[in-house]
């Protein structure tokens, strides 16, 4: 499967230990793009087959797939 971009929310009581949560996410297959310690969010990419394993990592509240939207150019027939 193709890589999926994800945004992961970390539990409030785990934010002080983000490094452990990030390490566990990496072990579960996440390639980390960014860690936002102050808000408890981790972004990255993961193989689609490993996506479900991210939600089992202790401290993870939610795993959300990023959505990509594209707008046609201004001179396109569809506007």
Order of alpha helices (4+ residues) and beta strands (2+ residues): beta-alpha-beta-beta-alpha-beta
